[in-house]
Amino acid sequence: MRNRNHQITVEDEDGVEHVLPTRKEVCDACRGEGKRALGGHAFTSSEWAEACEGDDEFQENYMSGRYDSTCEVCAGLRVVDVVDEDACRKDLLEIYFDDMRAEAEDRRCAAYERRMGC
């Protein structure tokens, strides 16, 4: 599966690449804001208390958006392309879901390897 030039494609068993129909959806990463603070880092309440302890300037700067940067997922567009499942051929949708499951498994394995020190 590839996401190229705002096109999501899959390759069938014969090696033929198919462009899947898409629709726009609000970006989950930035919740449609187009920007994220500190690269999307979320503070726990204890981390926030520690980060702000005796540093009112950091808290003010953070809350005012000083540390915000363009969302790396939607490139600031606030929306992303997602597969329009209702408009997609069933056989291609199956390939797409298989690809998504394989990519998720690869990410899980990579995360496990990082935790193990690899």
NORDA-V928008 format. One record per helix or strand. SS is the DSSP state (H for helix, E for strand). FROM is the first residue (numbers start at 1). TO is the last residue. Records with the same first field share a line. If there is no record, write none. Layout:
SS: FROM-TO / FROM-TO
//
This chain:
E: 2-4 / 7-11 / 17-20 / 22-26 / 35-37 / 68-70 / 79-83
H: 38-40 / 45-52 / 56-64 / 85-87 / 90-115
//
